[in-house]
Amino acid sequence: MEIFNLSLPATNRFASSYLEQSADIQPFFHYRFNDRNEDMKRIAELTGRPFPRMEVAAHIEAFMKRFPSSEAVERSIEKLKQNNSVVVIGGQQAGILTGPLYSIHKVISIIKLAKQKERQLGIPVIPVFWIAGEDHDFQEVNHLFVPIEQKTDKWIYPERVTQKKMVSDIHLNKDLCYSWVKNLIENFGETEHTNDLLAFAEAELVKSSTFVDFFAHIIMELFKDYGLLIVDSGNREFRQLQKEFLTAQIAHHDSITYSLLEQQKQIAKKGFPITIDASEQAANLFYYDEKRNERILLEYDRKIDCFVGKSGAISFSKDELLGLVAQNPANLSNNVVTRPLMQEWLFPTIAFIAGPGEISYWAELKLVFEHFKICMPPIVPRLNITFLDRSVETDISELHLNLADVLIRGTERERAKFLETIKDKELEELFSRTKDQLIKQYQLIEAKTEELNQALLPMLKKNENYLLKEISFMEAKLEGAVKLKHDTQLMKYARVDLALRPDGFPQERVWNIFSYLNQYGLNFINDIMALSFEFDGSHKVIAI
């Protein structure tokens, strides 16, 4: 296993500009992610701010007792209690079997950057993964893709969830889940590692009650030896630590929304698209309705001076909402605007690990942070990783493809050029002339039909189309016979696309880590963690 770097654009224009540290985007951030002097400025800022270190550490210690642990995890908890410690943090939704590869890439990024920062700064730096368990979009986390017959096949977890429940509250039917997972893993194809992987999945499932549990058990079993700490934003006990900050959010809800909209105007003036969908009525909080078992977005209605949701079905005065915070904060949760604020109030963050989309929406929050007289953390782009199997690398070499081009846009252009070279020009010309002659002859017949009986014209056109269709069918069959002679070469293009650019998307957005664990074994993660990574914005290709 070896790693090499490629210079590739990010998946959106704003993130690409951020990687380049373009002057256009600098005004939207407080720190530059690739300047070590900025770390010292950040530490100075964090030193002047209070954090509930002991309370957060105690919560994490209690929360993580049910998950796989290690001495490294225990050391991380102790480090978090120290007044000079900082964290590298990032988060993701709890996808089934960890979801797309980018979730794993984010965990790797958090751990690797924390270790690097601790070495550089000489202070304790703890890796923290924030599970977005309060999210209620089950359709985003209930599926993954499996490669079957050179195509991507979407596998949806069969349990239905009709309410807008937080993912933390979605319980698993263990028998149904295991049957689905077993079938899925077996469809990866049997290898020497398949039985171990099935046993691993079953062992983590047996210990899990909810989607978040299953996600956390897998993540911690894979990464426990690297001191990773986890929190679940949907956890009720975790929300108890947030009372003071939820109170501040409600008291300043107007200013939060105003600051967001003002920042968005500045970004739009630079010609960049806006990421966060917001309006002047936004309250940037969700209410969890236990009766409906549903998470409801709140808005602020100025006419009645109330926070309302579900088209007015529920409403709270500001005092009622503040009373709810004091009595039952678990019934309130953050949205995309206030979650970063909550995270930064709870954790002394030296770096936030962000994907391309997150870089865009954090930029829209600068004035929100400034309203509370704090700075956004340095936003560090997560590692963008592609796993390159040696057999696929051989295909790329034999096809004379450029790897960077393949990762950006796949092989469609090169495949089309190859198909052009193998076409039987004589056959193509013969069918083209045949079609032209047929059309011309039918034009003569059409003119004669118009003289004799216009009512027969539709039947004539139908007859003509039928013959053209049959000719095209035969043409396709003969073209297929030509392609069949070059099937080996065409299969190489298909294998390359399937591995690196499935359905035209980056590998990390489609494939799941379990297919690689099935192919390379459970030690695959440790092999990756043994590699050295630089957070320089380059794309990391890991040749396996």
C-alpha positions in Angstrom: 0.0 0.0 0.0 1.4 3.4 -1.0 0.1 6.9 -1.3 0.6 9.6 -3.9 -0.9 13.1 -4.4 -2.8 14.6 -7.3 -3.9 18.2 -7.8 -7.7 18.0 -8.5 -10.4 20.7 -8.2 -12.9 20.4 -5.4 -16.5 19.4 -6.1 -17.7 23.0 -5.9 -16.2 26.3 -7.1 -16.2 27.9 -3.6 -14.3 24.9 -2.1 -11.8 25.0 -5.0 -11.2 28.7 -4.3 -10.7 27.9 -0.6 -8.1 25.2 -1.3 -6.2 27.8 -3.3 -6.7 30.3 -0.5 -8.0 32.8 -3.1 -8.3 36.4 -2.0 -12.0 36.3 -2.9 -12.8 34.0 -0.1 -10.4 35.2 2.6 -12.9 37.8 4.0 -15.3 35.0 4.9 -13.0 33.2 7.4 -11.2 34.2 10.5 -8.1 31.9 9.9 -6.1 30.4 7.1 -6.0 26.7 7.4 -2.5 26.2 5.9 -0.6 28.8 8.1 0.9 27.5 11.3 1.1 31.0 12.7 -2.7 31.0 12.7 -2.7 28.1 15.1 -1.0 30.2 17.7 -3.5 33.0 17.2 -6.3 30.5 17.6 -4.8 29.1 20.8 -4.6 32.6 22.2 -8.3 33.2 21.4 -9.3 29.8 23.0 -7.3 30.6 26.1 -9.5 33.6 26.7 -12.7 31.7 26.5 -14.5 29.4 29.1 -15.4 25.9 28.1 -17.3 23.2 30.1 -14.4 20.8 29.8 -15.1 18.7 32.8 -18.8 18.4 32.1 -18.2 17.5 28.4 -15.5 15.0 29.4 -17.7 13.4 32.0 -20.6 13.1 29.5 -18.3 11.5 26.8 -16.9 9.1 29.3 -20.3 7.9 30.3 -21.7 7.9 26.8 -18.8 5.9 25.4 -18.9 3.2 28.0 -21.1 1.0 25.9 -18.9 1.3 22.8 -15.5 -0.4 22.0 -12.7 1.3 23.9 -9.0 1.3 24.5 -6.3 2.9 26.6 -5.9 5.5 23.8 -9.6 6.5 24.3 -9.2 6.8 28.1 -6.1 9.0 27.5 -8.1 11.2 25.2 -10.8 11.7 27.8 -8.2 12.7 30.4 -6.6 15.1 27.9 -10.0 16.7 27.3 -10.1 17.7 31.0 -6.8 19.6 30.8 -7.1 23.4 30.6 -4.6 23.6 27.7 -6.1 20.9 25.5 -7.8 21.5 22.2 -9.8 19.3 19.8 -9.9 18.6 16.1 -13.5 17.9 15.4 -15.8 17.0 12.5 -19.1 15.2 12.0 -21.4 13.2 9.8 -24.7 11.5 9.7 -25.0 7.9 11.0 -25.3 6.1 7.7 -26.0 2.3 7.6 -22.7 0.4 7.8 -21.1 3.9 8.1 -22.6 5.1 4.8 -20.4 6.4 1.9 -16.7 6.3 2.1 -16.4 10.0 2.9 -17.6 9.3 6.4 -14.5 7.1 6.9 -12.3 9.7 5.2 -13.5 12.3 7.7 -12.7 10.1 10.7 -9.2 9.4 9.3 -8.8 13.2 8.7 -9.8 14.0 12.3 -7.4 11.5 13.8 -4.5 12.3 11.6 -4.7 16.0 11.9 -5.1 15.8 15.7 -1.9 13.8 15.9 -0.1 16.2 13.6 -1.3 19.3 15.6 -0.3 17.7 18.9 3.2 17.1 17.6 3.5 20.6 16.1 2.0 22.6 19.0 3.2 20.6 22.0 -0.2 20.6 23.7 -2.9 17.9 24.0 -5.0 17.6 20.9 -8.0 15.2 20.9 -9.8 13.8 17.9 -13.6 14.2 18.3 -16.3 12.9 15.9 -19.7 14.5 16.1 -22.4 12.1 15.1 -25.4 14.1 13.7 -27.9 11.8 15.4 -30.4 14.7 15.7 -30.9 14.7 12.0 -34.2 13.3 10.8 -33.6 12.7 7.1 -33.8 8.9 7.3 -33.7 8.6 3.4 -30.1 9.9 3.5 -28.8 7.2 5.8 -30.8 4.1 5.0 -29.0 2.9 1.9 -25.7 2.1 0.2 -24.6 0.9 -3.2 -23.2 -2.5 -4.2 -21.3 -3.2 -7.5 -23.3 -5.9 -9.3 -22.5 -6.9 -13.0 -20.4 -3.8 -13.6 -23.1 -1.5 -12.4 -24.1 0.3 -9.2 -27.0 -1.3 -7.4 -28.8 0.7 -4.6 -29.6 -1.3 -1.5 -32.2 0.3 0.8 -32.5 -0.9 4.4 -36.0 -2.4 4.5 -37.4 -1.0 7.7 -39.8 2.0 7.0 -39.8 5.1 9.0 -42.6 7.5 8.2 -42.2 10.1 10.9 -39.5 12.7 11.0 -37.7 11.0 13.9 -34.2 11.9 14.9 -31.9 9.1 13.7 -30.9 8.6 17.3 -34.4 7.5 18.1 -34.8 5.0 15.2 -34.5 1.5 16.6 -33.3 -1.5 14.7 -35.0 -4.8 14.1 -31.8 -6.8 14.7 -33.0 -10.0 12.9 -34.1 -8.0 9.8 -31.0 -5.9 9.9 -28.6 -8.9 10.1 -30.4 -10.7 7.3 -30.1 -7.5 5.1 -26.4 -7.0 6.0 -25.5 -10.6 5.5 -27.2 -10.6 2.0 -25.4 -7.4 1.1 -21.9 -8.6 2.2 -22.4 -11.9 0.4 -23.2 -9.9 -2.8 -19.7 -8.3 -2.6 -18.5 -11.8 -3.5 -16.9 -14.4 -1.3 -13.3 -13.8 -0.3 -11.0 -15.2 2.5 -12.2 -12.2 4.6 -16.0 -12.6 4.1 -16.7 -14.8 7.2 -14.7 -12.6 9.5 -16.5 -9.5 8.1 -19.9 -11.1 8.7 -18.9 -12.0 12.3 -17.7 -8.5 12.8 -21.0 -6.9 11.6 -23.1 -9.4 13.7 -21.0 -8.7 16.8 -21.5 -4.9 16.5 -25.2 -5.2 15.6 -25.9 -7.5 18.6 -24.7 -4.7 20.9 -26.7 -2.0 19.1 -30.3 -0.7 19.6 -30.5 2.2 17.2 -29.0 3.4 13.9 -26.6 5.6 15.8 -25.6 2.8 18.1 -24.8 0.5 15.1 -22.8 3.3 13.4 -20.9 4.2 16.6 -20.1 0.6 17.4 -18.6 0.0 13.9 -16.6 3.3 14.0 -15.2 2.7 17.4 -14.3 -0.9 16.7 -12.4 0.2 13.7 -10.7 3.3 15.2 -10.6 2.7 19.0 -6.8 2.3 19.0 -6.4 5.9 17.8 -7.9 7.7 20.7 -11.1 8.8 18.9 -13.9 10.3 21.0 -17.5 10.4 19.8 -20.6 12.4 20.7 -24.2 12.1 19.5 -26.0 15.3 18.9 -29.3 13.5 19.4 -28.4 12.2 22.8 -30.7 13.6 25.5 -27.9 13.8 28.2 -25.7 15.7 25.8 -28.5 18.3 25.4 -28.5 18.9 29.1 -25.0 20.5 28.7 -26.4 22.9 26.1 -29.0 24.8 28.2 -27.0 28.0 28.6 -26.2 28.0 24.9 -29.7 27.2 23.7 -30.9 30.1 25.9 -28.4 32.4 24.1 -29.6 31.2 20.7 -33.2 31.9 21.5 -32.4 35.3 23.1 -30.4 36.3 20.0 -32.4 34.5 17.3 -33.1 37.7 15.3 -29.4 38.6 15.3 -28.4 35.2 14.3 -30.7 35.2 11.2 -29.8 38.8 10.4 -26.1 38.1 10.5 -26.5 35.0 8.3 -28.5 36.9 5.7 -26.0 39.8 5.7 -23.0 37.4 5.2 -24.9 35.6 2.4 -25.3 38.9 0.6 -21.6 39.5 0.8 -20.8 36.1 -0.6 -23.4 36.5 -3.4 -21.7 39.8 -4.4 -18.5 37.8 -5.1 -20.5 35.6 -7.5 -20.7 32.5 -5.3 -23.9 30.5 -4.9 -25.6 30.4 -1.4 -25.6 27.1 0.4 -27.9 27.6 3.4 -31.6 28.1 2.6 -32.7 30.8 5.0 -35.4 33.4 5.4 -36.0 36.4 7.7 -38.4 34.1 9.6 -35.8 31.5 10.4 -35.4 30.6 14.1 -32.7 28.1 13.4 -34.0 25.6 15.9 -36.0 22.4 15.8 -38.6 21.3 18.3 -39.1 17.5 18.9 -42.8 16.8 19.3 -43.0 13.6 21.3 -46.7 13.1 20.6 -46.2 13.2 16.9 -42.7 11.6 17.2 -41.5 14.2 14.8 -38.8 16.9 14.6 -40.4 20.2 13.5 -38.5 23.3 12.2 -39.4 26.5 14.1 -39.8 29.9 12.5 -40.4 33.2 14.2 -43.7 35.0 13.4 -43.3 38.7 14.1 -47.0 39.4 13.9 -47.8 37.3 16.9 -44.3 37.4 18.5 -44.1 33.6 18.7 -42.0 30.7 17.5 -44.2 28.5 15.3 -43.9 25.3 13.4 -45.9 22.9 11.2 -48.0 25.7 9.6 -48.9 27.1 13.0 -49.8 23.7 14.5 -47.4 24.4 17.4 -46.3 27.7 18.8 -44.3 29.0 21.7 -43.7 32.5 23.1 -40.1 33.3 23.8 -40.6 32.8 27.5 -42.3 29.4 26.9 -39.3 28.4 24.7 -36.8 29.5 27.4 -38.8 27.6 30.0 -38.6 24.5 27.8 -34.8 24.9 27.6 -34.7 24.9 31.4 -37.0 22.0 31.9 -36.5 19.7 28.9 -33.7 20.8 26.5 -33.8 17.4 24.8 -36.9 18.7 23.0 -34.9 21.3 21.1 -32.1 20.8 18.6 -30.0 22.8 16.3 -30.1 23.3 12.5 -27.2 23.8 10.1 -26.7 27.4 11.3 -26.7 26.9 15.1 -25.0 23.5 15.2 -21.6 25.0 14.5 -22.2 27.6 17.2 -23.1 24.9 19.7 -20.1 22.9 18.8 -17.7 25.8 19.3 -19.2 26.7 22.6 -18.7 23.2 23.9 -15.3 22.3 22.5 -12.0 24.3 22.3 -11.5 23.7 18.6 -8.1 24.1 17.0 -9.5 22.8 13.6 -12.8 21.8 12.1 -12.6 19.1 9.4 -14.9 20.0 6.6 -16.1 18.5 3.3 -16.5 20.7 0.2 -20.2 21.5 1.0 -19.4 22.3 4.7 -16.6 24.8 3.6 -19.3 26.7 1.7 -21.8 26.9 4.5 -19.3 27.8 7.2 -18.3 30.8 5.2 -21.9 32.0 5.6 -21.6 31.9 9.4 -18.8 34.4 10.0 -21.0 37.3 11.1 -23.0 34.9 13.2 -19.9 34.0 15.2 -18.8 37.7 15.4 -22.2 38.6 16.9 -21.2 36.4 19.9 -17.7 37.9 19.9 -16.0 34.6 19.0 -14.2 33.4 15.9 -14.9 30.5 13.7 -12.2 27.8 14.0 -9.7 27.2 11.2 -11.6 25.2 8.6 -9.4 22.4 7.3 -10.5 20.5 4.2 -10.9 16.8 5.0 -8.6 14.4 3.2 -10.0 13.5 -0.2 -9.0 9.9 -0.8 -9.4 7.4 -3.7 -8.6 3.7 -3.2 -6.9 2.4 -6.3 -6.7 -1.4 -6.7 -3.6 -2.6 -8.6 -5.7 -4.4 -11.2 -7.6 -1.1 -11.9 -4.2 0.6 -12.0 -3.1 -1.9 -14.7 -6.3 -1.3 -16.7 -5.5 2.5 -16.6 -2.0 1.9 -17.8 -3.0 -0.5 -20.6 -5.7 2.0 -21.8 -3.2 4.8 -21.7 -5.5 6.9 -19.5 -4.6 9.8 -17.3 -5.5 9.0 -13.7 -6.3 12.6 -12.8 -8.7 12.9 -15.8 -10.4 9.7 -14.8 -11.0 10.9 -11.2 -12.4 14.2 -12.5 -14.7 12.9 -15.3 -14.4 9.2 -15.8 -13.5 7.4 -19.1 -16.5 8.3 -21.2 -14.6 10.6 -23.6 -11.8 8.1 -24.1 -14.2 5.2 -24.5 -16.1 7.1 -27.2 -12.8 7.8 -29.0 -12.0 4.1 -28.9 -15.4 3.1 -30.2 -14.9 5.5 -33.1 -11.7 3.8 -34.0 -13.2 0.3 -34.1 -16.3 1.2 -36.1 -16.8 -0.6 -39.4 -17.0 2.5 -41.6 -18.2 0.5 -44.6 -21.0 -1.0 -42.6 -22.0 2.4 -41.2 -22.1 3.9 -44.6 -24.1 1.0 -46.0 -26.8 1.4 -43.4 -26.8 5.2 -43.7 -27.4 4.9 -47.5 -30.1 2.3 -47.0 -32.0 4.6 -44.6 -31.6 7.6 -46.9 -32.9 5.6 -49.9 -35.8 4.2 -47.9 -36.8 7.7 -46.7 -36.6 9.1 -50.3 -38.7 6.2 -51.7 -41.3 6.8 -49.0 -41.4 10.5 -49.8 -42.4 9.5 -53.4 -45.0 7.0 -52.0 -46.3 9.7 -49.6 -46.9 12.1 -52.5 -48.8 9.4 -54.5 -50.8 8.5 -51.4 -51.8 12.1 -50.8 -53.3 12.1 -54.4 -55.1 8.8 -53.9 -56.3 8.6 -50.3 -55.0 11.0 -47.6 -56.6 8.9 -44.9 -53.9 6.3 -45.5 -51.0 8.7 -44.7 -50.8 7.8 -40.9 -50.6 4.1 -41.8 -47.9 4.9 -44.4 -45.8 6.8 -41.8 -46.2 4.0 -39.3 -45.0 1.5 -41.9 -42.0 3.7 -42.8 -41.1 4.1 -39.1 -41.4 0.3 -38.6 -38.9 -0.4 -41.4 -36.5 2.2 -40.2 -36.7 0.7 -36.7 -36.0 -2.7 -38.0 -33.0 -1.5 -40.0 -31.6 0.3 -36.9 -32.2 -2.9 -34.9 -30.0 -4.9 -37.4 -27.4 -2.1 -37.5 -27.2 -2.2 -33.7 -26.8 -6.0 -33.7 -23.9 -5.8 -36.2 -22.3 -3.0 -34.3 -22.6 -5.2 -31.2 -20.8 -8.0 -33.0 -18.0 -5.5 -33.8 -17.8 -4.4 -30.1 -17.8 -8.1 -29.0 -14.5 -8.5 -30.8 -13.1 -5.8 -28.5 -15.0 -6.8 -25.4 -11.9 -7.2 -23.3 -10.8 -3.7 -24.0 -14.3 -2.2 -23.4 -14.6 -4.2 -20.1 -11.4 -2.4 -18.9 -13.1 1.0 -19.4 -16.1 -0.3 -17.5 -14.0 -1.6 -14.6 -12.1 1.7 -14.3 -15.3 3.7 -14.2 -17.0 1.4 -11.7 -14.0 1.5 -9.3 -13.1 5.2 -9.5 -16.1 7.1 -11.0 -19.2 5.0 -10.5 -22.3 6.5 -12.2 -20.2 9.6 -12.9 -19.7 10.4 -9.2 -16.5 10.3 -7.0 -15.7 6.9 -5.5 -16.1 8.3 -2.0 -19.8 9.4 -2.6 -20.9 5.9 -3.8 -19.0 3.0 -2.3 -19.0 1.8 1.3 -16.0 0.7 3.4 -17.4 -2.8 3.9 -16.7 -3.7 0.3 -13.0 -2.9 0.9 -13.0 -4.7 4.2 -14.4 -7.8 2.4 -11.7 -7.6 -0.2 -8.7 -6.7 1.9 -9.6 -7.7 5.5 -10.5 -6.0 8.7 -6.9 -4.8 9.1 -7.4 -2.5 6.0 -8.1 0.5 8.3 -4.9 -0.1 10.3 -2.9 -0.3 7.0 -4.4 3.1 5.9 -3.7 4.7 9.3 0.0 3.6 9.0 0.3 6.0 6.0 1.4 9.6 6.3 -1.0 12.3 5.1 -0.3 16.0 4.5 -3.2 18.4 4.7 -2.2 20.3 1.7 -5.4 20.3 -0.3 -4.1 17.6 -2.7 -6.1 14.5 -3.6 -4.7 11.3 -2.0 -4.6 8.2 -4.1 -3.9 5.0 -2.1 -2.7 2.2 -4.3 -3.6 -1.1 -2.8 
